[in-house]
Amino acid sequence: MGEQAVALAKKVGYFSAGTVEFLVSEADRSFYFLEMNTRLQVEHPITEAVSGTDLMQMMFAVADGEKLSLRQGDISPVGWAMESRVYAEDPRQGFVPFPGAVRAYREPRLGPDPDIPSSLRELHFDHAGVRVDSGIDEGGKV
């Protein structure tokens, strides 16, 4: 899939950060093109976590006319990552937006982990490998 994503970007002349998405068949692991996004997606910290790269920094460098300091073949994903989101929606009303006050909010506080590689610490994974990107506080309004 990675090779196909790179080939697609080259074919259309795209040279910045982006995402190519595929659907994968459970039966035979064949894959099918879904879409290409010519921007960083909200999930980009997942890629950063398993690759140890700072995609935003690389995107700014390319926009400034610099060449990337690494190639696709230099990136070797390690481990796994997951993301969760909190939505302000009302499930009883078909998940329509449901603004209001944030009554309770607690971020994970697990403490530093000396086994976290420095490349991840530079990417804000400060609490035992947990990265928290938050825009709310308890008592705030959404």
NUVEXRO-628558 format. One record per residue: residue in one letter; y, x, z of N, C-alpha, C in turn; chain. Coordinates in Angstrom, 3 decimals, padded with zeros to 6 digits. Last residue first. Example, Ala and Ser with C-alpha at 12.3 -4.5 7.8 and 13.67 -1.06 7.14 Angstrom:
<res->S | n_y->-002.250 | n_x->012.850 | n_z->007.080 | ca_y->-001.060 | ca_x->013.670 | ca_z->007.140 | c_y->000.030 | c_x->012.900 | c_z->007.870 | chain->A> .
<res->A | n_y->-005.690 | n_x->013.190 | n_z->007.800 | ca_y->-004.500 | ca_x->012.300 | ca_z->007.800 | c_y->-003.300 | c_x->013.200 | c_z->007.800 | chain->A> .
This chain:
<res->V | n_y->024.036 | n_x->-018.427 | n_z->025.104 | ca_y->023.565 | ca_x->-018.260 | ca_z->023.725 | c_y->023.877 | c_x->-019.518 | c_z->022.940 | chain->A> .
<res->K | n_y->025.611 | n_x->-016.763 | n_z->027.806 | ca_y->025.415 | ca_x->-017.966 | ca_z->026.994 | c_y->024.941 | c_x->-017.588 | c_z->025.611 | chain->A> .
<res->G | n_y->024.499 | n_x->-015.254 | n_z->030.942 | ca_y->025.204 | ca_x->-015.290 | ca_z->029.673 | c_y->024.915 | c_x->-016.582 | c_z->028.918 | chain->A> .
<res->G | n_y->022.782 | n_x->-015.267 | n_z->033.058 | ca_y->024.067 | ca_x->-015.960 | ca_z->033.225 | c_y->024.890 | c_x->-016.026 | c_z->031.950 | chain->A> .
<res->E | n_y->021.450 | n_x->-012.156 | n_z->032.158 | ca_y->021.287 | ca_x->-013.358 | ca_z->032.976 | c_y->022.665 | c_x->-013.956 | c_z->033.241 | chain->A> .
<res->D | n_y->022.337 | n_x->-011.217 | n_z->028.837 | ca_y->022.240 | ca_x->-010.935 | ca_z->030.280 | c_y->022.025 | c_x->-012.253 | c_z->030.997 | chain->A> .
<res->I | n_y->021.565 | n_x->-009.977 | n_z->025.532 | ca_y->021.860 | ca_x->-011.027 | ca_z->026.498 | c_y->021.766 | c_x->-010.477 | c_z->027.916 | chain->A> .
<res->G | n_y->020.618 | n_x->-008.298 | n_z->023.665 | ca_y->022.007 | ca_x->-008.708 | ca_z->023.517 | c_y->022.387 | c_x->-009.800 | c_z->024.507 | chain->A> .
<res->S | n_y->018.478 | n_x->-005.472 | n_z->023.557 | ca_y->018.842 | ca_x->-006.766 | ca_z->024.101 | c_y->020.316 | c_x->-007.050 | c_z->023.885 | chain->A> .
<res->D | n_y->015.790 | n_x->-003.731 | n_z->023.103 | ca_y->017.023 | ca_x->-003.978 | ca_z->022.364 | c_y->017.453 | c_x->-005.383 | c_z->022.744 | chain->A> .
<res->V | n_y->013.798 | n_x->-001.550 | n_z->024.699 | ca_y->014.402 | ca_x->-002.866 | ca_z->024.897 | c_y->015.725 | c_x->-002.887 | c_z->024.126 | chain->A> .
<res->R | n_y->010.738 | n_x->000.002 | n_z->024.397 | ca_y->012.124 | ca_x->000.014 | ca_z->023.912 | c_y->012.658 | c_x->-001.403 | c_z->024.057 | chain->A> .
<res->V | n_y->008.375 | n_x->001.735 | n_z->026.244 | ca_y->008.955 | ca_x->000.414 | ca_z->025.964 | c_y->010.400 | c_x->000.602 | c_z->025.520 | chain->A> .
<res->G | n_y->007.315 | n_x->004.087 | n_z->027.147 | ca_y->007.059 | ca_x->003.707 | ca_z->025.767 | c_y->007.596 | c_x->002.345 | c_z->025.389 | chain->A> .
<res->A | n_y->008.275 | n_x->004.142 | n_z->029.764 | ca_y->006.831 | ca_x->004.170 | ca_z->029.504 | c_y->006.499 | c_x->003.675 | c_z->028.104 | chain->A> .
<res->H | n_y->011.220 | n_x->003.704 | n_z->028.787 | ca_y->010.461 | ca_x->003.166 | ca_z->029.911 | c_y->008.986 | c_x->003.058 | c_z->029.545 | chain->A> .
<res->D | n_y->012.522 | n_x->004.576 | n_z->026.493 | ca_y->012.759 | ca_x->005.273 | ca_z->027.753 | c_y->011.854 | c_x->004.831 | c_z->028.885 | chain->A> .
<res->F | n_y->013.032 | n_x->004.911 | n_z->023.492 | ca_y->011.834 | ca_x->004.447 | ca_z->024.171 | c_y->011.815 | c_x->005.148 | c_z->025.523 | chain->A> .
<res->H | n_y->015.146 | n_x->005.847 | n_z->021.900 | ca_y->015.412 | ca_x->004.896 | ca_z->022.988 | c_y->014.167 | c_x->004.267 | c_z->023.583 | chain->A> .
<res->L | n_y->014.561 | n_x->007.904 | n_z->020.246 | ca_y->014.696 | ca_x->006.583 | ca_z->019.627 | c_y->014.802 | c_x->005.478 | c_z->020.676 | chain->A> .
<res->E | n_y->014.110 | n_x->010.031 | n_z->021.876 | ca_y->015.344 | ca_x->010.047 | ca_z->021.090 | c_y->015.609 | c_x->008.702 | c_z->020.436 | chain->A> .
<res->R | n_y->011.563 | n_x->009.362 | n_z->022.697 | ca_y->012.657 | ca_x->009.267 | ca_z->023.673 | c_y->013.999 | c_x->009.258 | c_z->022.957 | chain->A> .
<res->L | n_y->010.162 | n_x->009.970 | n_z->020.362 | ca_y->010.315 | ca_x->008.569 | ca_z->020.752 | c_y->011.421 | c_x->008.406 | c_z->021.784 | chain->A> .
<res->S | n_y->010.343 | n_x->012.747 | n_z->020.334 | ca_y->010.845 | ca_x->012.006 | ca_z->019.172 | c_y->011.021 | c_x->010.531 | c_z->019.499 | chain->A> .
<res->S | n_y->009.051 | n_x->013.495 | n_z->022.692 | ca_y->010.516 | ca_x->013.567 | ca_z->022.654 | c_y->011.076 | c_x->012.799 | c_z->021.469 | chain->A> .
<res->P | n_y->006.368 | n_x->011.252 | n_z->023.624 | ca_y->006.909 | ca_x->012.364 | ca_z->022.842 | c_y->008.434 | c_x->012.327 | c_z->022.781 | chain->A> .
<res->I | n_y->005.443 | n_x->010.468 | n_z->026.864 | ca_y->006.115 | ca_x->009.922 | ca_z->025.693 | c_y->006.719 | c_x->011.090 | c_z->024.916 | chain->A> .
<res->D | n_y->004.503 | n_x->011.563 | n_z->029.192 | ca_y->003.646 | ca_x->011.683 | ca_z->028.010 | c_y->004.274 | c_x->011.105 | c_z->026.749 | chain->A> .
<res->P | n_y->006.229 | n_x->010.941 | n_z->031.257 | ca_y->006.308 | ca_x->012.291 | ca_z->030.689 | c_y->005.452 | c_x->012.477 | c_z->029.442 | chain->A> .
<res->D | n_y->008.014 | n_x->008.082 | n_z->031.417 | ca_y->006.637 | ca_x->008.523 | ca_z->031.218 | c_y->006.687 | c_x->009.903 | c_z->030.570 | chain->A> .
<res->P | n_y->010.211 | n_x->006.380 | n_z->033.701 | ca_y->009.940 | ca_x->007.347 | ca_z->032.634 | c_y->008.473 | c_x->007.756 | c_z->032.597 | chain->A> .
<res->G | n_y->009.891 | n_x->002.814 | n_z->034.408 | ca_y->010.109 | ca_x->004.208 | ca_z->034.759 | c_y->009.732 | c_x->005.153 | c_z->033.639 | chain->A> .
<res->L | n_y->009.820 | n_x->000.147 | n_z->033.857 | ca_y->008.557 | ca_x->000.789 | ca_z->034.176 | c_y->008.711 | c_x->002.251 | c_z->034.568 | chain->A> .
<res->R | n_y->011.203 | n_x->-002.598 | n_z->033.630 | ca_y->011.657 | ca_x->-001.359 | ca_z->034.277 | c_y->010.417 | c_x->-000.618 | c_z->034.753 | chain->A> .
<res->P | n_y->012.012 | n_x->-005.086 | n_z->031.268 | ca_y->010.995 | ca_x->-004.227 | ca_z->031.886 | c_y->011.625 | c_x->-002.960 | c_z->032.458 | chain->A> .
<res->E | n_y->014.575 | n_x->-007.413 | n_z->032.254 | ca_y->014.039 | ca_x->-006.428 | ca_z->031.326 | c_y->012.974 | c_x->-005.589 | c_z->032.022 | chain->A> .
<res->R | n_y->014.913 | n_x->-010.760 | n_z->032.889 | ca_y->014.563 | ca_x->-009.487 | ca_z->033.522 | c_y->013.967 | c_x->-008.567 | c_z->032.467 | chain->A> .
<res->Y | n_y->016.640 | n_x->-013.662 | n_z->033.311 | ca_y->016.331 | ca_x->-012.632 | ca_z->032.330 | c_y->016.087 | c_x->-011.323 | c_z->033.071 | chain->A> .
<res->A | n_y->017.475 | n_x->-017.064 | n_z->033.595 | ca_y->016.750 | ca_x->-015.921 | ca_z->034.163 | c_y->016.438 | c_x->-014.940 | c_z->033.043 | chain->A> .
<res->R | n_y->019.292 | n_x->-018.693 | n_z->032.208 | ca_y->019.102 | ca_x->-018.862 | ca_z->033.651 | c_y->018.385 | c_x->-017.701 | c_z->034.311 | chain->A> .
<res->V | n_y->021.671 | n_x->-018.604 | n_z->029.950 | ca_y->020.439 | ca_x->-017.877 | ca_z->030.237 | c_y->020.265 | c_x->-017.908 | c_z->031.751 | chain->A> .
<res->A | n_y->023.022 | n_x->-021.698 | n_z->028.774 | ca_y->023.087 | ca_x->-020.540 | ca_z->029.660 | c_y->021.701 | c_x->-019.915 | c_z->029.829 | chain->A> .
<res->G | n_y->022.784 | n_x->-022.601 | n_z->025.259 | ca_y->023.001 | ca_x->-022.858 | ca_z->026.678 | c_y->023.055 | c_x->-021.563 | c_z->027.459 | chain->A> .
<res->P | n_y->021.344 | n_x->-024.071 | n_z->022.280 | ca_y->022.250 | ca_x->-023.177 | ca_z->023.005 | c_y->022.390 | c_x->-023.580 | c_z->024.469 | chain->A> .
<res->F | n_y->018.847 | n_x->-024.314 | n_z->020.446 | ca_y->019.134 | ca_x->-024.970 | ca_z->021.720 | c_y->020.032 | c_x->-024.047 | c_z->022.556 | chain->A> .
<res->P | n_y->017.774 | n_x->-025.008 | n_z->017.124 | ca_y->018.507 | ca_x->-024.156 | ca_z->018.066 | c_y->018.920 | c_x->-024.949 | c_z->019.308 | chain->A> .
<res->V | n_y->014.599 | n_x->-026.758 | n_z->016.948 | ca_y->015.997 | ca_x->-026.599 | ca_z->016.541 | c_y->016.691 | c_x->-025.678 | c_z->017.546 | chain->A> .
<res->F | n_y->011.881 | n_x->-027.329 | n_z->017.257 | ca_y->012.354 | ca_x->-025.944 | ca_z->017.367 | c_y->013.756 | c_x->-025.745 | c_z->016.807 | chain->A> .
<res->G | n_y->011.449 | n_x->-030.048 | n_z->017.397 | ca_y->011.118 | ca_x->-029.345 | ca_z->016.153 | c_y->011.667 | c_x->-027.934 | c_z->016.099 | chain->A> .
<res->Q | n_y->012.098 | n_x->-030.742 | n_z->019.985 | ca_y->012.941 | ca_x->-031.257 | ca_z->018.898 | c_y->012.675 | c_x->-030.504 | c_z->017.585 | chain->A> .
<res->R | n_y->010.530 | n_x->-029.430 | n_z->021.725 | ca_y->010.374 | ca_x->-030.896 | ca_z->021.689 | c_y->011.175 | c_x->-031.528 | c_z->020.560 | chain->A> .
<res->P | n_y->011.373 | n_x->-026.785 | n_z->021.584 | ca_y->010.122 | ca_x->-027.152 | ca_z->020.912 | c_y->009.917 | c_x->-028.663 | c_z->020.824 | chain->A> .
<res->D | n_y->014.423 | n_x->-025.567 | n_z->021.025 | ca_y->013.828 | ca_x->-026.681 | ca_z->021.751 | c_y->012.555 | c_x->-027.115 | c_z->021.034 | chain->A> .
<res->E | n_y->015.356 | n_x->-022.127 | n_z->021.445 | ca_y->014.989 | ca_x->-023.273 | ca_z->020.628 | c_y->014.362 | c_x->-024.344 | c_z->021.515 | chain->A> .
<res->A | n_y->016.150 | n_x->-019.163 | n_z->021.548 | ca_y->016.751 | ca_x->-020.311 | ca_z->022.212 | c_y->016.538 | c_x->-021.522 | c_z->021.306 | chain->A> .
<res->Y | n_y->013.552 | n_x->-016.718 | n_z->021.763 | ca_y->014.375 | ca_x->-017.622 | ca_z->020.970 | c_y->014.937 | c_x->-018.741 | c_z->021.842 | chain->A> .
<res->V | n_y->012.713 | n_x->-013.430 | n_z->022.066 | ca_y->012.969 | ca_x->-014.643 | ca_z->022.834 | c_y->013.940 | c_x->-015.486 | c_z->022.013 | chain->A> .
<res->R | n_y->010.117 | n_x->-011.422 | n_z->020.700 | ca_y->011.478 | ca_x->-011.951 | ca_z->020.663 | c_y->011.546 | c_x->-013.190 | c_z->021.533 | chain->A> .
<res->S | n_y->008.342 | n_x->-008.354 | n_z->020.494 | ca_y->008.434 | ca_x->-009.754 | ca_z->020.902 | c_y->009.896 | c_x->-010.155 | c_z->020.891 | chain->A> .
<res->E | n_y->006.215 | n_x->-006.062 | n_z->018.844 | ca_y->007.559 | ca_x->-006.566 | ca_z->019.101 | c_y->007.445 | c_x->-007.993 | c_z->019.605 | chain->A> .
<res->M | n_y->004.256 | n_x->-003.062 | n_z->019.070 | ca_y->004.409 | ca_x->-004.509 | ca_z->018.928 | c_y->005.832 | c_x->-004.894 | c_z->019.306 | chain->A> .
<res->A | n_y->002.370 | n_x->-000.329 | n_z->017.736 | ca_y->003.560 | ca_x->-000.865 | ca_z->018.389 | c_y->003.567 | c_x->-002.370 | c_z->018.202 | chain->A> .
<res->W | n_y->000.189 | n_x->002.534 | n_z->017.785 | ca_y->000.519 | ca_x->001.164 | ca_z->017.417 | c_y->001.775 | c_x->000.755 | c_z->018.176 | chain->A> .
<res->G | n_y->-000.689 | n_x->005.756 | n_z->016.456 | ca_y->-000.706 | ca_x->004.710 | ca_z->017.469 | c_y->-000.369 | c_x->003.342 | c_z->016.917 | chain->A> .
<res->V | n_y->001.229 | n_x->007.152 | n_z->013.921 | ca_y->000.350 | ca_x->007.431 | ca_z->015.053 | c_y->000.452 | c_x->006.264 | c_z->016.030 | chain->A> .
<res->P | n_y->001.816 | n_x->007.910 | n_z->010.484 | ca_y->001.862 | ca_x->006.962 | ca_z->011.602 | c_y->000.823 | c_x->007.302 | c_z->012.666 | chain->A> .
<res->S | n_y->003.293 | n_x->010.496 | n_z->009.125 | ca_y->001.928 | ca_x->010.154 | ca_z->009.530 | c_y->001.983 | c_x->009.203 | c_z->010.712 | chain->A> .
<res->I | n_y->005.236 | n_x->011.618 | n_z->006.555 | ca_y->005.186 | ca_x->010.643 | ca_z->007.645 | c_y->003.736 | c_x->010.261 | c_z->007.911 | chain->A> .
<res->D | n_y->005.222 | n_x->013.139 | n_z->004.325 | ca_y->005.456 | ca_x->013.839 | ca_z->005.593 | c_y->005.300 | c_x->012.916 | c_z->006.799 | chain->A> .
<res->G | n_y->005.070 | n_x->011.452 | n_z->002.151 | ca_y->003.853 | ca_x->012.140 | ca_z->002.561 | c_y->003.986 | c_x->012.898 | c_z->003.870 | chain->A> .
<res->Q | n_y->007.780 | n_x->010.757 | n_z->001.834 | ca_y->006.826 | ca_x->009.762 | ca_z->002.322 | c_y->005.557 | c_x->010.425 | c_z->002.848 | chain->A> .
<res->R | n_y->009.710 | n_x->013.559 | n_z->003.072 | ca_y->009.181 | ca_x->012.720 | ca_z->002.001 | c_y->008.150 | c_x->011.762 | c_z->002.593 | chain->A> .
<res->L | n_y->012.791 | n_x->014.516 | n_z->004.671 | ca_y->011.339 | ca_x->014.410 | ca_z->004.584 | c_y->010.968 | c_x->013.481 | c_z->003.457 | chain->A> .
<res->S | n_y->015.492 | n_x->014.440 | n_z->004.536 | ca_y->014.911 | ca_x->015.701 | ca_z->005.009 | c_y->013.385 | c_x->015.661 | c_z->004.992 | chain->A> .
<res->L | n_y->017.138 | n_x->013.031 | n_z->001.713 | ca_y->016.280 | ca_x->012.879 | ca_z->002.886 | c_y->015.648 | c_x->014.212 | c_z->003.248 | chain->A> .
<res->K | n_y->020.396 | n_x->014.131 | n_z->000.827 | ca_y->018.995 | ca_x->013.946 | ca_z->000.474 | c_y->018.200 | c_x->013.795 | c_z->001.765 | chain->A> .
<res->E | n_y->023.514 | n_x->012.350 | n_z->001.140 | ca_y->022.578 | ca_x->013.402 | ca_z->001.518 | c_y->021.185 | c_x->013.086 | c_z->000.990 | chain->A> .
<res->G | n_y->025.290 | n_x->010.281 | n_z->000.682 | ca_y->024.996 | ca_x->011.180 | ca_z->-000.418 | c_y->024.040 | c_x->012.308 | c_z->-000.087 | chain->A> .
<res->D | n_y->025.562 | n_x->008.425 | n_z->002.607 | ca_y->026.593 | ca_x->009.467 | ca_z->002.588 | c_y->026.322 | c_x->010.511 | c_z->001.507 | chain->A> .
<res->A | n_y->023.246 | n_x->007.018 | n_z->002.364 | ca_y->024.484 | ca_x->006.352 | ca_z->001.930 | c_y->025.633 | c_x->007.348 | c_z->001.821 | chain->A> .
<res->V | n_y->021.544 | n_x->008.873 | n_z->003.568 | ca_y->021.404 | ca_x->008.595 | ca_z->002.136 | c_y->022.681 | c_x->007.943 | c_z->001.602 | chain->A> .
<res->A | n_y->022.486 | n_x->008.657 | n_z->006.227 | ca_y->022.519 | ca_x->009.943 | ca_z->005.521 | c_y->022.450 | c_x->009.732 | c_z->004.014 | chain->A> .
<res->F | n_y->021.915 | n_x->005.983 | n_z->006.844 | ca_y->023.309 | ca_x->006.435 | ca_z->006.811 | c_y->023.435 | c_x->007.747 | c_z->006.034 | chain->A> .
<res->M | n_y->019.113 | n_x->006.151 | n_z->006.777 | ca_y->019.812 | ca_x->005.249 | ca_z->005.861 | c_y->021.284 | c_x->005.649 | c_z->005.734 | chain->A> .
<res->M | n_y->018.558 | n_x->007.915 | n_z->008.873 | ca_y->018.231 | ca_x->008.299 | ca_z->007.499 | c_y->018.974 | c_x->007.431 | c_z->006.484 | chain->A> .
<res->Q | n_y->019.415 | n_x->006.347 | n_z->011.026 | ca_y->020.067 | ca_x->007.627 | ca_z->010.764 | c_y->019.807 | c_x->008.079 | c_z->009.324 | chain->A> .
<res->M | n_y->017.546 | n_x->004.264 | n_z->010.803 | ca_y->018.974 | ca_x->003.983 | ca_z->010.663 | c_y->019.740 | c_x->005.264 | c_z->010.333 | chain->A> .
<res->L | n_y->015.087 | n_x->005.538 | n_z->011.291 | ca_y->015.368 | ca_x->004.958 | ca_z->009.983 | c_y->016.853 | c_x->004.700 | c_z->009.767 | chain->A> .
<res->D | n_y->013.908 | n_x->008.109 | n_z->012.737 | ca_y->015.083 | ca_x->007.271 | ca_z->012.980 | c_y->015.542 | c_x->006.728 | c_z->011.633 | chain->A> .
<res->T | n_y->010.393 | n_x->008.413 | n_z->013.504 | ca_y->011.557 | ca_x->008.649 | ca_z->012.654 | c_y->012.689 | c_x->007.708 | c_z->013.036 | chain->A> .
<res->G | n_y->007.867 | n_x->008.023 | n_z->014.534 | ca_y->008.736 | ca_x->009.001 | ca_z->015.189 | c_y->009.968 | c_x->009.340 | c_z->014.369 | chain->A> .
<res->S | n_y->006.098 | n_x->006.127 | n_z->013.661 | ca_y->006.349 | ca_x->007.265 | ca_z->012.770 | c_y->007.204 | c_x->008.344 | c_z->013.419 | chain->A> .
<res->V | n_y->005.943 | n_x->004.134 | n_z->015.495 | ca_y->004.676 | ca_x->004.728 | ca_z->015.063 | c_y->004.872 | c_x->005.931 | c_z->014.150 | chain->A> .
<res->A | n_y->008.682 | n_x->003.555 | n_z->015.937 | ca_y->007.793 | ca_x->003.877 | ca_z->017.056 | c_y->006.531 | c_x->004.583 | c_z->016.593 | chain->A> .
<res->E | n_y->009.724 | n_x->002.877 | n_z->013.438 | ca_y->010.214 | ca_x->004.075 | ca_z->014.123 | c_y->009.253 | c_x->004.519 | c_z->015.225 | chain->A> .
<res->T | n_y->008.362 | n_x->000.473 | n_z->013.012 | ca_y->008.101 | ca_x->001.619 | ca_z->012.138 | c_y->008.554 | c_x->002.909 | c_z->012.806 | chain->A> .
<res->I | n_y->009.608 | n_x->-000.944 | n_z->015.085 | ca_y->008.150 | ca_x->-000.822 | ca_z->015.056 | c_y->007.770 | c_x->000.386 | c_z->014.200 | chain->A> .
<res->P | n_y->012.335 | n_x->-001.010 | n_z->014.456 | ca_y->011.882 | ca_x->-000.158 | ca_z->015.569 | c_y->010.357 | c_x->000.001 | c_z->015.643 | chain->A> .
<res->H | n_y->012.480 | n_x->-002.933 | n_z->012.322 | ca_y->012.409 | ca_x->-001.505 | ca_z->012.015 | c_y->012.056 | c_x->-000.620 | c_z->013.213 | chain->A> .
<res->E | n_y->012.677 | n_x->-005.681 | n_z->012.493 | ca_y->011.457 | ca_x->-005.065 | ca_z->013.017 | c_y->011.411 | c_x->-003.553 | c_z->012.818 | chain->A> .
<res->V | n_y->014.911 | n_x->-006.395 | n_z->011.118 | ca_y->015.005 | ca_x->-006.398 | ca_z->012.573 | c_y->013.790 | c_x->-005.721 | c_z->013.200 | chain->A> .
<res->Q | n_y->015.021 | n_x->-004.106 | n_z->008.321 | ca_y->014.755 | ca_x->-005.391 | ca_z->008.935 | c_y->014.839 | c_x->-005.265 | c_z->010.452 | chain->A> .
<res->L | n_y->017.283 | n_x->-002.529 | n_z->006.208 | ca_y->016.401 | ca_x->-002.418 | ca_z->007.361 | c_y->016.216 | c_x->-003.805 | c_z->007.939 | chain->A> .
<res->R | n_y->017.073 | n_x->-003.452 | n_z->002.741 | ca_y->017.821 | ca_x->-003.260 | ca_z->003.987 | c_y->016.804 | c_x->-002.979 | c_z->005.080 | chain->A> .
<res->T | n_y->015.882 | n_x->-004.853 | n_z->000.586 | ca_y->016.664 | ca_x->-003.632 | ca_z->000.405 | c_y->017.636 | c_x->-003.439 | c_z->001.568 | chain->A> .
<res->N | n_y->012.670 | n_x->-005.967 | n_z->000.618 | ca_y->013.959 | ca_x->-006.150 | ca_z->001.274 | c_y->014.723 | c_x->-004.837 | c_z->001.202 | chain->A> .
<res->M | n_y->010.345 | n_x->-007.503 | n_z->-001.423 | ca_y->011.008 | ca_x->-006.239 | ca_z->-001.114 | c_y->012.371 | c_x->-006.561 | c_z->-000.530 | chain->A> .
<res->E | n_y->007.234 | n_x->-009.336 | n_z->-001.000 | ca_y->008.673 | ca_x->-009.224 | ca_z->-001.223 | c_y->009.151 | c_x->-007.819 | c_z->-000.903 | chain->A> .
<res->L | n_y->004.401 | n_x->-009.259 | n_z->-001.740 | ca_y->005.067 | ca_x->-010.454 | ca_z->-001.235 | c_y->006.560 | c_x->-010.396 | c_z->-001.514 | chain->A> .
<res->F | n_y->001.572 | n_x->-008.084 | n_z->-003.512 | ca_y->003.007 | ca_x->-007.970 | ca_z->-003.255 | c_y->003.577 | c_x->-009.303 | c_z->-002.778 | chain->A> .
<res->Y | n_y->-001.576 | n_x->-007.888 | n_z->-001.962 | ca_y->-000.747 | ca_x->-008.525 | ca_z->-002.971 | c_y->000.713 | c_x->-008.428 | c_z->-002.548 | chain->A> .
<res->F | n_y->-004.759 | n_x->-006.230 | n_z->-001.533 | ca_y->-003.413 | ca_x->-006.607 | ca_z->-001.107 | c_y->-002.575 | c_x->-007.058 | c_z->-002.287 | chain->A> .
<res->S | n_y->-008.100 | n_x->-006.384 | n_z->-000.213 | ca_y->-007.181 | ca_x->-006.224 | ca_z->-001.341 | c_y->-005.812 | c_x->-006.721 | c_z->-000.890 | chain->A> .
<res->R | n_y->-009.946 | n_x->-006.806 | n_z->001.798 | ca_y->-008.850 | ca_x->-005.869 | ca_z->002.080 | c_y->-007.976 | c_x->-005.587 | c_z->000.857 | chain->A> .
<res->D | n_y->-011.724 | n_x->-008.860 | n_z->001.468 | ca_y->-012.038 | ca_x->-007.589 | ca_z->000.808 | c_y->-010.943 | c_x->-006.537 | c_z->000.960 | chain->A> .
<res->A | n_y->-010.990 | n_x->-010.881 | n_z->003.395 | ca_y->-012.341 | ca_x->-010.788 | ca_z->002.831 | c_y->-012.645 | c_x->-009.401 | c_z->002.277 | chain->A> .
<res->E | n_y->-008.335 | n_x->-010.797 | n_z->003.994 | ca_y->-009.278 | ca_x->-010.486 | ca_z->005.070 | c_y->-010.675 | c_x->-010.227 | c_z->004.503 | chain->A> .
<res->S | n_y->-005.899 | n_x->-009.444 | n_z->001.956 | ca_y->-007.050 | ca_x->-010.336 | ca_z->002.014 | c_y->-007.991 | c_x->-009.883 | c_z->003.121 | chain->A> .
<res->V | n_y->-002.538 | n_x->-009.156 | n_z->002.815 | ca_y->-003.826 | ca_x->-008.473 | ca_z->002.721 | c_y->-004.938 | c_x->-009.502 | c_z->002.883 | chain->A> .
<res->L | n_y->000.650 | n_x->-009.100 | n_z->001.344 | ca_y->-000.371 | ca_x->-009.903 | ca_z->002.004 | c_y->-001.694 | c_x->-009.196 | c_z->001.783 | chain->A> .
<res->F | n_y->003.448 | n_x->-006.896 | n_z->001.891 | ca_y->002.258 | ca_x->-007.297 | ca_z->001.157 | c_y->001.453 | c_x->-008.280 | c_z->002.006 | chain->A> .
<res->E | n_y->006.795 | n_x->-005.757 | n_z->001.507 | ca_y->005.778 | ca_x->-006.497 | ca_z->002.255 | c_y->004.650 | c_x->-006.934 | c_z->001.332 | chain->A> .
<res->V | n_y->008.889 | n_x->-003.093 | n_z->001.869 | ca_y->008.078 | ca_x->-003.800 | ca_z->000.883 | c_y->006.946 | c_x->-004.450 | c_z->001.669 | chain->A> .
<res->T | n_y->012.126 | n_x->-002.355 | n_z->002.914 | ca_y->010.788 | ca_x->-002.773 | ca_z->003.311 | c_y->010.119 | c_x->-003.468 | c_z->002.132 | chain->A> .
<res->G | n_y->014.331 | n_x->000.492 | n_z->003.085 | ca_y->013.979 | ca_x->-000.874 | ca_z->002.747 | c_y->012.559 | c_x->-001.157 | c_z->003.181 | chain->A> .
<res->A | n_y->016.782 | n_x->002.988 | n_z->002.443 | ca_y->015.796 | ca_x->002.367 | ca_z->003.334 | c_y->015.548 | c_x->000.921 | c_z->002.910 | chain->A> .
<res->S | n_y->017.153 | n_x->003.927 | n_z->-001.052 | ca_y->017.581 | ca_x->003.890 | ca_z->000.346 | c_y->016.479 | c_x->003.253 | c_z->001.189 | chain->A> .
<res->F | n_y->016.719 | n_x->003.766 | n_z->-003.794 | ca_y->016.568 | ca_x->005.054 | ca_z->-003.133 | c_y->017.049 | c_x->005.069 | c_z->-001.687 | chain->A> .
<res->Y | n_y->015.502 | n_x->002.132 | n_z->-006.682 | ca_y->015.996 | ca_x->001.983 | ca_z->-005.310 | c_y->015.717 | c_x->003.257 | c_z->-004.532 | chain->A> .
<res->G | n_y->014.573 | n_x->001.808 | n_z->-009.296 | ca_y->015.694 | ca_x->002.719 | ca_z->-009.034 | c_y->016.285 | c_x->002.604 | c_z->-007.644 | chain->A> .
<res->V | n_y->012.328 | n_x->000.389 | n_z->-009.795 | ca_y->013.580 | ca_x->-000.370 | ca_z->-009.854 | c_y->014.799 | c_x->000.499 | c_z->-009.519 | chain->A> .
<res->K | n_y->010.408 | n_x->002.423 | n_z->-009.528 | ca_y->010.476 | ca_x->001.652 | ca_z->-010.775 | c_y->011.813 | c_x->000.911 | c_z->-010.904 | chain->A> .
<res->K | n_y->010.708 | n_x->003.252 | n_z->-006.866 | ca_y->011.054 | ca_x->004.161 | ca_z->-007.962 | c_y->011.271 | c_x->003.393 | c_z->-009.251 | chain->A> .
<res->A | n_y->009.723 | n_x->000.984 | n_z->-005.553 | ca_y->011.104 | ca_x->001.422 | ca_z->-005.326 | c_y->011.570 | c_x->002.342 | c_z->-006.449 | chain->A> .
<res->L | n_y->007.042 | n_x->001.011 | n_z->-006.523 | ca_y->007.939 | ca_x->-000.116 | ca_z->-006.810 | c_y->009.397 | c_x->000.301 | c_z->-006.649 | chain->A> .
<res->A | n_y->006.077 | n_x->003.402 | n_z->-005.425 | ca_y->006.114 | ca_x->003.232 | ca_z->-006.885 | c_y->007.067 | c_x->002.102 | c_z->-007.276 | chain->A> .
<res->V | n_y->006.217 | n_x->002.775 | n_z->-002.700 | ca_y->007.044 | ca_x->003.861 | ca_z->-003.234 | c_y->007.178 | c_x->003.720 | c_z->-004.748 | chain->A> .
<res->A | n_y->004.291 | n_x->000.722 | n_z->-002.639 | ca_y->005.670 | ca_x->000.454 | ca_z->-002.213 | c_y->006.618 | c_x->001.509 | c_z->-002.774 | chain->A> .
<res->Q | n_y->001.991 | n_x->002.098 | n_z->-003.432 | ca_y->002.507 | ca_x->001.005 | ca_z->-004.267 | c_y->003.956 | c_x->000.681 | c_z->-003.919 | chain->A> .
<res->E | n_y->001.670 | n_x->003.832 | n_z->-001.272 | ca_y->001.887 | ca_x->004.375 | ca_z->-002.616 | c_y->002.479 | c_x->003.320 | c_z->-003.541 | chain->A> .
<res->G | n_y->001.209 | n_x->001.945 | n_z->000.776 | ca_y->002.363 | ca_x->002.837 | ca_z->000.817 | c_y->002.701 | c_x->003.404 | c_z->-000.539 | chain->A> .
<res->M | n_y->-001.198 | n_x->000.830 | n_z->000.000 | ca_y->000.000 | ca_x->000.000 | ca_z->000.000 | c_y->001.252 | c_x->000.868 | c_z->000.000 | chain->A> .
